[in-house]
């Protein structure tokens, strides 16, 4: 069941990536609008987690869960902002590659801090995933110029993505690991407050009018909020269940492969032969990584 849920998470994460790329910050007119858009996403997260919180019957929010939630809220704030800015200013495939290669940070943290086991097949699988992701990218044929802003946003998106994975590992080992709904509800509220306050502060500092969320952004806030919150909630629950050498490479590698393939269809980016074989190598690598322990037991 956990692997089926991981497949659902990968699908929703890919949909979320493509949706933000399609939006491309098209309704923003002031610097604070970006913060208000992400504040709207966080508000959607809050509403979804409130429903999840009461529907699940798990209504406990301890002080420890609130502390974890506050920390995660700050990380979430950075993740949502940098993801949106990166996808708005650069190609979806390359952005997805850089952001999702954060699984390397989280995987190594899981091995060295949480002492998650890893074997030769899984190491080979992770290396093949990196090779596959590189093959899927063809920046020379991109129709967009890669700006300095995009490089900066992608670099920090990569780092914050690693922090998300590390947080999930630490939270999964904590005494309050069962209070996922309470933790994520707290994180959503904290992220929402931070975004709206920063939006107001940025526009005030630049002597701009109050930021707004325009009508054209509402469908994207709704769909991106639902897909983003759901796949994050699933990932938080699955991280302590599925070993990190399997979870992070498979989920992040799958997102990039799907985003590259579907992005080529939606945004008219033609796949070269190299990219096609990159997808094939990626699928093989995912199988090797996911079945690494079984293969190891079979041969050794």
C-alpha positions as YAML, in Angstrom:
chain: A
units: angstrom
residues:
- id: 1
  name: UNK
  ca: [0.00, 0.00, 0.00]
- id: 2
  name: UNK
  ca: [2.81, 2.42, 0.85]
- id: 3
  name: UNK
  ca: [4.28, 2.09, -2.64]
- id: 4
  name: UNK
  ca: [0.90, 2.77, -4.21]
- id: 5
  name: UNK
  ca: [0.64, 5.92, -2.09]
- id: 6
  name: UNK
  ca: [4.14, 6.90, -3.22]
- id: 7
  name: UNK
  ca: [2.98, 6.57, -6.84]
- id: 8
  name: UNK
  ca: [0.03, 8.88, -6.05]
- id: 9
  name: UNK
  ca: [2.43, 11.33, -4.42]
- id: 10
  name: UNK
  ca: [4.75, 11.34, -7.46]
- id: 11
  name: UNK
  ca: [1.80, 11.95, -9.80]
- id: 12
  name: UNK
  ca: [0.47, 14.86, -7.72]
- id: 13
  name: UNK
  ca: [3.94, 16.39, -7.36]
- id: 14
  name: UNK
  ca: [4.45, 16.23, -11.14]
- id: 15
  name: UNK
  ca: [1.04, 17.81, -11.73]
- id: 16
  name: UNK
  ca: [1.89, 20.54, -9.24]
- id: 17
  name: UNK
  ca: [5.18, 21.30, -11.02]
- id: 18
  name: UNK
  ca: [3.56, 21.53, -14.46]
- id: 19
  name: UNK
  ca: [0.71, 23.64, -13.10]
- id: 20
  name: UNK
  ca: [3.06, 26.25, -11.61]
- id: 21
  name: UNK
  ca: [5.05, 26.31, -14.84]
- id: 22
  name: UNK
  ca: [1.86, 26.98, -16.81]
- id: 23
  name: UNK
  ca: [0.90, 29.81, -14.42]
- id: 24
  name: UNK
  ca: [4.34, 31.45, -14.76]
- id: 25
  name: UNK
  ca: [3.47, 34.33, -12.38]
- id: 26
  name: UNK
  ca: [1.33, 35.86, -15.14]
- id: 27
  name: UNK
  ca: [-0.90, 37.95, -12.85]
- id: 28
  name: UNK
  ca: [1.83, 39.62, -10.78]
- id: 29
  name: UNK
  ca: [2.25, 43.40, -11.07]
- id: 30
  name: UNK
  ca: [4.07, 44.23, -7.81]
- id: 31
  name: UNK
  ca: [6.85, 42.42, -5.89]
- id: 32
  name: UNK
  ca: [4.46, 41.57, -3.07]
- id: 33
  name: UNK
  ca: [2.04, 39.75, -5.38]
- id: 34
  name: UNK
  ca: [4.36, 36.72, -5.44]
- id: 35
  name: UNK
  ca: [4.23, 36.49, -1.65]
- id: 36
  name: UNK
  ca: [0.45, 36.89, -1.62]
- id: 37
  name: UNK
  ca: [0.08, 34.15, -4.25]
- id: 38
  name: UNK
  ca: [2.12, 31.77, -2.09]
- id: 39
  name: UNK
  ca: [0.19, 32.99, 0.94]
- id: 40
  name: UNK
  ca: [-2.96, 31.93, -0.91]
- id: 41
  name: UNK
  ca: [-1.39, 28.50, -1.48]
- id: 42
  name: UNK
  ca: [-0.59, 28.24, 2.22]
- id: 43
  name: UNK
  ca: [-4.15, 29.28, 3.07]
- id: 44
  name: UNK
  ca: [-5.38, 26.40, 0.88]
- id: 45
  name: UNK
  ca: [-3.01, 24.10, 2.75]
- id: 46
  name: UNK
  ca: [-4.48, 25.34, 6.03]
- id: 47
  name: UNK
  ca: [-8.05, 24.63, 4.91]
- id: 48
  name: UNK
  ca: [-7.13, 21.18, 3.60]
- id: 49
  name: UNK
  ca: [-5.25, 20.27, 6.78]
- id: 50
  name: UNK
  ca: [-8.14, 21.50, 8.93]
- id: 51
  name: UNK
  ca: [-10.47, 19.12, 7.07]
- id: 52
  name: UNK
  ca: [-7.89, 16.32, 7.27]
- id: 53
  name: UNK
  ca: [-7.32, 17.07, 10.96]
- id: 54
  name: UNK
  ca: [-10.97, 16.76, 11.98]
- id: 55
  name: UNK
  ca: [-11.90, 13.99, 9.52]
- id: 56
  name: UNK
  ca: [-9.09, 11.69, 10.67]
- id: 57
  name: UNK
  ca: [-10.06, 11.80, 14.33]
- id: 58
  name: UNK
  ca: [-6.42, 12.54, 15.20]
- id: 59
  name: UNK
  ca: [-6.95, 15.92, 16.83]
- id: 60
  name: UNK
  ca: [-3.92, 16.02, 19.10]
- id: 61
  name: UNK
  ca: [-1.52, 18.96, 18.84]
- id: 62
  name: UNK
  ca: [1.16, 18.79, 21.51]
- id: 63
  name: UNK
  ca: [3.69, 21.50, 22.19]
- id: 64
  name: UNK
  ca: [6.34, 19.37, 20.50]
- id: 65
  name: UNK
  ca: [4.24, 19.01, 17.34]
- id: 66
  name: UNK
  ca: [3.67, 22.76, 17.26]
- id: 67
  name: UNK
  ca: [7.42, 23.39, 17.53]
- id: 68
  name: UNK
  ca: [8.13, 20.97, 14.70]
- id: 69
  name: UNK
  ca: [5.31, 22.58, 12.75]
- id: 70
  name: UNK
  ca: [6.73, 26.07, 13.24]
- id: 71
  name: UNK
  ca: [10.14, 24.92, 11.97]
- id: 72
  name: UNK
  ca: [8.56, 23.13, 9.02]
- id: 73
  name: UNK
  ca: [6.44, 26.20, 8.30]
- id: 74
  name: UNK
  ca: [9.59, 28.27, 7.78]
- id: 75
  name: UNK
  ca: [11.09, 25.59, 5.53]
- id: 76
  name: UNK
  ca: [7.80, 25.29, 3.65]
- id: 77
  name: UNK
  ca: [7.69, 29.03, 3.12]
- id: 78
  name: UNK
  ca: [11.11, 28.95, 1.43]
- id: 79
  name: UNK
  ca: [10.27, 25.84, -0.58]
- id: 80
  name: UNK
  ca: [7.00, 27.16, -2.03]
- id: 81
  name: UNK
  ca: [8.46, 30.55, -2.89]
- id: 82
  name: UNK
  ca: [11.65, 29.23, -4.53]
- id: 83
  name: UNK
  ca: [9.80, 26.50, -6.44]
- id: 84
  name: UNK
  ca: [7.35, 28.99, -7.89]
- id: 85
  name: UNK
  ca: [10.03, 31.54, -8.77]
- id: 86
  name: UNK
  ca: [12.27, 28.89, -10.37]
- id: 87
  name: UNK
  ca: [9.50, 27.42, -12.51]
- id: 88
  name: UNK
  ca: [8.33, 30.90, -13.55]
- id: 89
  name: UNK
  ca: [11.78, 31.93, -14.79]
- id: 90
  name: UNK
  ca: [13.22, 28.77, -16.36]
- id: 91
  name: UNK
  ca: [12.47, 25.54, -18.27]
- id: 92
  name: UNK
  ca: [10.39, 22.96, -16.41]
- id: 93
  name: UNK
  ca: [12.69, 20.01, -17.13]
- id: 94
  name: UNK
  ca: [15.94, 21.63, -15.97]
- id: 95
  name: UNK
  ca: [14.25, 23.26, -12.97]
- id: 96
  name: UNK
  ca: [12.73, 19.93, -11.97]
- id: 97
  name: UNK
  ca: [16.09, 18.21, -12.37]
- id: 98
  name: UNK
  ca: [17.96, 20.61, -10.09]
- id: 99
  name: UNK
  ca: [15.20, 20.84, -7.48]
- id: 100
  name: UNK
  ca: [14.55, 17.12, -7.27]
- id: 101
  name: UNK
  ca: [18.22, 16.15, -7.13]
- id: 102
  name: UNK
  ca: [17.82, 17.28, -3.52]
- id: 103
  name: UNK
  ca: [17.05, 13.61, -2.88]
- id: 104
  name: UNK
  ca: [20.83, 13.12, -2.75]
- id: 105
  name: UNK
  ca: [21.06, 15.38, 0.33]
- id: 106
  name: UNK
  ca: [18.13, 13.66, 2.04]
- id: 107
  name: UNK
  ca: [19.32, 10.15, 1.14]
- id: 108
  name: UNK
  ca: [22.83, 10.70, 2.48]
- id: 109
  name: UNK
  ca: [21.37, 12.28, 5.63]
- id: 110
  name: UNK
  ca: [19.14, 9.23, 6.08]
- id: 111
  name: UNK
  ca: [22.09, 6.87, 5.69]
- id: 112
  name: UNK
  ca: [24.50, 8.70, 8.02]
- id: 113
  name: UNK
  ca: [22.09, 10.18, 10.59]
- id: 114
  name: UNK
  ca: [19.21, 7.67, 10.70]
- id: 115
  name: UNK
  ca: [21.48, 4.72, 9.81]
- id: 116
  name: UNK
  ca: [19.20, 3.57, 7.01]
- id: 117
  name: UNK
  ca: [20.73, 0.57, 5.23]
- id: 118
  name: UNK
  ca: [22.01, 0.91, 1.69]
- id: 119
  name: UNK
  ca: [23.51, -1.68, -0.66]
- id: 120
  name: UNK
  ca: [25.40, -1.77, -3.93]
- id: 121
  name: UNK
  ca: [22.32, -2.12, -6.14]
- id: 122
  name: UNK
  ca: [20.70, 0.93, -4.57]
- id: 123
  name: UNK
  ca: [23.90, 2.96, -5.00]
- id: 124
  name: UNK
  ca: [24.05, 1.96, -8.68]
- id: 125
  name: UNK
  ca: [20.35, 2.80, -9.03]
- id: 126
  name: UNK
  ca: [20.85, 6.28, -7.58]
- id: 127
  name: UNK
  ca: [23.81, 6.93, -9.86]
- id: 128
  name: UNK
  ca: [21.77, 5.77, -12.86]
- id: 129
  name: UNK
  ca: [18.93, 8.10, -11.84]
- id: 130
  name: UNK
  ca: [21.34, 11.04, -11.84]
- id: 131
  name: UNK
  ca: [22.62, 9.97, -15.28]
- id: 132
  name: UNK
  ca: [19.04, 9.61, -16.52]
- id: 133
  name: UNK
  ca: [18.07, 13.04, -15.25]
- id: 134
  name: UNK
  ca: [21.05, 14.59, -17.01]
- id: 135
  name: UNK
  ca: [20.16, 12.81, -20.25]
- id: 136
  name: UNK
  ca: [16.58, 14.10, -20.02]
- id: 137
  name: UNK
  ca: [17.77, 17.69, -20.12]
- id: 138
  name: UNK
  ca: [18.72, 19.53, -23.30]
- id: 139
  name: UNK
  ca: [19.32, 23.17, -22.26]
- id: 140
  name: UNK
  ca: [20.93, 24.11, -25.61]
- id: 141
  name: UNK
  ca: [17.58, 23.62, -27.33]
- id: 142
  name: UNK
  ca: [15.61, 25.46, -24.68]
- id: 143
  name: UNK
  ca: [13.53, 28.35, -25.99]
- id: 144
  name: UNK
  ca: [14.26, 30.35, -22.84]
- id: 145
  name: UNK
  ca: [17.33, 32.23, -21.69]
- id: 146
  name: UNK
  ca: [18.61, 30.99, -18.33]
- id: 147
  name: UNK
  ca: [18.79, 34.15, -16.22]
- id: 148
  name: UNK
  ca: [20.91, 34.84, -13.15]
- id: 149
  name: UNK
  ca: [17.70, 34.97, -11.11]
- id: 150
  name: UNK
  ca: [16.81, 31.48, -12.27]
- id: 151
  name: UNK
  ca: [20.24, 30.09, -11.31]
- id: 152
  name: UNK
  ca: [20.03, 31.63, -7.82]
- id: 153
  name: UNK
  ca: [16.45, 30.46, -7.23]
- id: 154
  name: UNK
  ca: [17.23, 26.94, -8.44]
- id: 155
  name: UNK
  ca: [20.31, 26.64, -6.24]
- id: 156
  name: UNK
  ca: [18.40, 27.59, -3.10]
- id: 157
  name: UNK
  ca: [15.41, 25.50, -4.25]
- id: 158
  name: UNK
  ca: [17.83, 22.55, -4.32]
- id: 159
  name: UNK
  ca: [19.08, 23.29, -0.80]
- id: 160
  name: UNK
  ca: [15.62, 23.84, 0.69]
- id: 161
  name: UNK
  ca: [14.37, 20.65, -1.01]
- id: 162
  name: UNK
  ca: [17.12, 18.80, 0.85]
- id: 163
  name: UNK
  ca: [16.02, 20.44, 4.12]
- id: 164
  name: UNK
  ca: [12.46, 19.21, 3.52]
- id: 165
  name: UNK
  ca: [13.68, 15.64, 3.18]
- id: 166
  name: UNK
  ca: [15.94, 15.96, 6.21]
- id: 167
  name: UNK
  ca: [13.09, 17.40, 8.28]
- id: 168
  name: UNK
  ca: [10.82, 14.49, 7.34]
- id: 169
  name: UNK
  ca: [13.48, 12.02, 8.47]
- id: 170
  name: UNK
  ca: [14.01, 13.82, 11.80]
- id: 171
  name: UNK
  ca: [10.27, 14.23, 12.41]
- id: 172
  name: UNK
  ca: [9.74, 10.55, 11.59]
- id: 173
  name: UNK
  ca: [12.10, 9.65, 14.44]
- id: 174
  name: UNK
  ca: [10.63, 12.13, 16.94]
- id: 175
  name: UNK
  ca: [8.31, 11.37, 19.89]
- id: 176
  name: UNK
  ca: [5.51, 13.30, 18.15]
- id: 177
  name: UNK
  ca: [5.79, 11.52, 14.79]
- id: 178
  name: UNK
  ca: [2.16, 10.33, 15.07]
- id: 179
  name: UNK
  ca: [0.90, 13.94, 15.12]
- id: 180
  name: UNK
  ca: [1.46, 14.54, 11.41]
- id: 181
  name: UNK
  ca: [-1.84, 16.37, 10.92]
- id: 182
  name: UNK
  ca: [-1.25, 18.71, 13.86]
- id: 183
  name: UNK
  ca: [2.31, 19.40, 12.74]
- id: 184
  name: UNK
  ca: [1.33, 20.13, 9.14]
- id: 185
  name: UNK
  ca: [-1.63, 22.27, 10.19]
- id: 186
  name: UNK
  ca: [0.70, 24.38, 12.32]
- id: 187
  name: UNK
  ca: [3.23, 24.59, 9.46]
- id: 188
  name: UNK
  ca: [0.53, 25.73, 7.02]
- id: 189
  name: UNK
  ca: [-0.64, 28.50, 9.35]
- id: 190
  name: UNK
  ca: [2.94, 29.68, 10.00]
- id: 191
  name: UNK
  ca: [3.75, 29.69, 6.27]
- id: 192
  name: UNK
  ca: [0.54, 31.57, 5.46]
- id: 193
  name: UNK
  ca: [1.22, 34.28, 8.05]
- id: 194
  name: UNK
  ca: [4.85, 34.67, 6.94]
- id: 195
  name: UNK
  ca: [3.91, 35.06, 3.27]
- id: 196
  name: UNK
  ca: [1.23, 37.70, 3.84]
- id: 197
  name: UNK
  ca: [3.42, 39.67, 6.25]
- id: 198
  name: UNK
  ca: [6.38, 39.57, 3.84]
- id: 199
  name: UNK
  ca: [4.17, 40.62, 0.92]
- id: 200
  name: UNK
  ca: [2.96, 43.67, 2.82]
- id: 201
  name: UNK
  ca: [6.47, 44.50, 4.06]
- id: 202
  name: UNK
  ca: [8.08, 44.20, 0.60]
- id: 203
  name: UNK
  ca: [5.55, 46.46, -1.09]
- id: 204
  name: UNK
  ca: [5.67, 48.96, 1.74]
- id: 205
  name: UNK
  ca: [9.48, 49.11, 1.52]
- id: 206
  name: UNK
  ca: [9.26, 49.65, -2.24]
- id: 207
  name: UNK
  ca: [6.41, 52.17, -1.81]
- id: 208
  name: UNK
  ca: [4.07, 49.98, -3.86]
- id: 209
  name: UNK
  ca: [0.31, 49.57, -3.29]
- id: 210
  name: UNK
  ca: [-1.06, 46.68, -1.24]
- id: 211
  name: UNK
  ca: [-0.36, 43.31, -2.92]
- id: 212
  name: UNK
  ca: [-3.35, 41.53, -4.44]
- id: 213
  name: UNK
  ca: [-4.38, 38.09, -5.63]
- id: 214
  name: UNK
  ca: [-6.06, 38.54, -8.98]
- id: 215
  name: UNK
  ca: [-8.91, 36.44, -10.32]
- id: 216
  name: UNK
  ca: [-6.70, 34.72, -12.89]
- id: 217
  name: UNK
  ca: [-4.52, 33.27, -10.14]
- id: 218
  name: UNK
  ca: [-7.37, 31.66, -8.17]
- id: 219
  name: UNK
  ca: [-7.68, 28.41, -10.20]
- id: 220
  name: UNK
  ca: [-3.93, 27.87, -9.86]
- id: 221
  name: UNK
  ca: [-4.03, 28.52, -6.13]
- id: 222
  name: UNK
  ca: [-6.89, 26.02, -5.77]
- id: 223
  name: UNK
  ca: [-5.36, 23.21, -7.86]
- id: 224
  name: UNK
  ca: [-1.77, 23.79, -6.80]
- id: 225
  name: UNK
  ca: [-2.79, 24.05, -3.15]
- id: 226
  name: UNK
  ca: [-4.70, 20.75, -3.25]
- id: 227
  name: UNK
  ca: [-2.02, 18.82, -5.14]
- id: 228
  name: UNK
  ca: [0.89, 20.34, -3.20]
- id: 229
  name: UNK
  ca: [-0.59, 19.80, 0.26]
- id: 230
  name: UNK
  ca: [-1.68, 16.25, -0.53]
- id: 231
  name: UNK
  ca: [1.66, 15.07, -1.87]
- id: 232
  name: UNK
  ca: [3.53, 16.74, 1.01]
- id: 233
  name: UNK
  ca: [1.18, 15.06, 3.52]
- id: 234
  name: UNK
  ca: [1.76, 11.69, 1.88]
- id: 235
  name: UNK
  ca: [5.53, 12.19, 1.80]
- id: 236
  name: UNK
  ca: [5.64, 13.09, 5.50]
- id: 237
  name: UNK
  ca: [3.78, 9.89, 6.36]
- id: 238
  name: UNK
  ca: [5.77, 7.69, 3.95]
- id: 239
  name: UNK
  ca: [9.29, 8.92, 4.81]
- id: 240
  name: UNK
  ca: [9.61, 6.93, 8.08]
- id: 241
  name: UNK
  ca: [8.02, 3.85, 6.45]
- id: 242
  name: UNK
  ca: [9.96, 3.55, 3.19]
- id: 243
  name: UNK
  ca: [13.79, 3.52, 3.52]
- id: 244
  name: UNK
  ca: [15.35, 6.75, 2.26]
- id: 245
  name: UNK
  ca: [17.62, 5.00, -0.31]
- id: 246
  name: UNK
  ca: [14.38, 3.89, -1.99]
- id: 247
  name: UNK
  ca: [11.96, 6.72, -1.25]
- id: 248
  name: UNK
  ca: [13.96, 9.81, -2.21]
- id: 249
  name: UNK
  ca: [15.59, 8.57, -5.44]
- id: 250
  name: UNK
  ca: [12.43, 6.90, -6.74]
- id: 251
  name: UNK
  ca: [10.01, 9.72, -5.88]
- id: 252
  name: UNK
  ca: [12.25, 12.58, -7.00]
- id: 253
  name: UNK
  ca: [13.52, 10.75, -10.07]
- id: 254
  name: UNK
  ca: [9.98, 9.85, -11.05]
- id: 255
  name: UNK
  ca: [8.85, 13.47, -10.77]
- id: 256
  name: UNK
  ca: [11.59, 14.70, -13.09]
- id: 257
  name: UNK
  ca: [10.98, 11.99, -15.67]
- id: 258
  name: UNK
  ca: [7.21, 12.61, -15.71]
- id: 259
  name: UNK
  ca: [7.66, 16.39, -15.75]
- id: 260
  name: UNK
  ca: [10.13, 16.18, -18.63]
- id: 261
  name: UNK
  ca: [7.88, 13.91, -20.70]
- id: 262
  name: UNK
  ca: [4.57, 15.70, -20.03]
- id: 263
  name: UNK
  ca: [6.26, 19.10, -20.24]
- id: 264
  name: UNK
  ca: [7.41, 18.21, -23.75]
- id: 265
  name: UNK
  ca: [3.79, 17.60, -24.70]
- id: 266
  name: UNK
  ca: [2.30, 20.65, -22.99]
- id: 267
  name: UNK
  ca: [5.00, 23.21, -23.77]
- id: 268
  name: UNK
  ca: [5.96, 21.82, -27.19]
- id: 269
  name: UNK
  ca: [9.51, 20.90, -26.11]
- id: 270
  name: UNK
  ca: [10.60, 18.13, -28.48]
- id: 271
  name: UNK
  ca: [12.34, 15.13, -26.93]
- id: 272
  name: UNK
  ca: [15.62, 14.24, -28.60]
- id: 273
  name: UNK
  ca: [16.85, 10.66, -28.89]
- id: 274
  name: UNK
  ca: [19.15, 11.30, -25.93]
- id: 275
  name: UNK
  ca: [16.23, 12.47, -23.80]
- id: 276
  name: UNK
  ca: [14.14, 9.49, -24.87]
- id: 277
  name: UNK
  ca: [16.86, 7.10, -23.78]
- id: 278
  name: UNK
  ca: [17.23, 9.15, -20.61]
- id: 279
  name: UNK
  ca: [13.63, 8.32, -19.75]
- id: 280
  name: UNK
  ca: [14.27, 4.61, -20.45]
- id: 281
  name: UNK
  ca: [17.41, 4.63, -18.28]
- id: 282
  name: UNK
  ca: [15.44, 6.44, -15.57]
- id: 283
  name: UNK
  ca: [12.71, 3.81, -15.55]
- id: 284
  name: UNK
  ca: [15.32, 1.03, -15.31]
- id: 285
  name: UNK
  ca: [17.10, 2.92, -12.53]
- id: 286
  name: UNK
  ca: [13.86, 3.35, -10.57]
- id: 287
  name: UNK
  ca: [13.24, -0.42, -10.77]
- id: 288
  name: UNK
  ca: [16.80, -1.19, -9.65]
- id: 289
  name: UNK
  ca: [16.59, 1.27, -6.74]
- id: 290
  name: UNK
  ca: [13.12, 0.17, -5.65]
- id: 291
  name: UNK
  ca: [14.02, -3.54, -5.83]
- id: 292
  name: UNK
  ca: [17.59, -3.07, -4.61]
- id: 293
  name: UNK
  ca: [17.14, -4.94, -1.34]
- id: 294
  name: UNK
  ca: [15.39, -7.84, -3.06]
- id: 295
  name: UNK
  ca: [18.14, -8.04, -5.68]
- id: 296
  name: UNK
  ca: [20.82, -7.89, -2.98]
- id: 297
  name: UNK
  ca: [19.19, -10.74, -1.03]
- id: 298
  name: UNK
  ca: [18.84, -12.73, -4.25]
- id: 299
  name: UNK
  ca: [22.50, -12.53, -5.26]
- id: 300
  name: UNK
  ca: [24.18, -12.27, -1.88]
...
